[in-house]
Amino acid sequence: MSNEFDLEAFEADLDASLKRGREAFDGKYKKQLNELAGLSRAEIDAITPDITDLQKYDDLITVVKEASRVNLSQAQLKQQIEKLGEIAVKIAKRIPSLVELFAA
């Protein structure tokens, strides 16, 4: 068995990932993605004192990207964010266009 790196497979996966990313930023939640991207490290670090917040921030971005790409409803997006846990919800509530999901 070879441990050789499969560059062709890597490039195919990368192309697919980049395409999904472009679709996400053209989708339903592009405003939310732009606002998430605008959070500073200090704003994220203010939520928890360890790196958990950065991991949840990354998870949250992934969920919002995929929700945008597939045109997920707001109720479904809220549910997916809540599945990420309390830290992700706290981060989402710092985003003006996401906080409205949790207002009701």
Secondary structure as UniProt FT lines:
FT   HELIX           7..25
FT   TURN            28..29
FT   HELIX           30..37
FT   HELIX           41..45
FT   TURN            46..47
FT   HELIX           52..70
FT   HELIX           74..84
FT   HELIX           86..92
FT   TURN            93..94
FT   HELIX           96..99
FT   HELIX           100..102
//
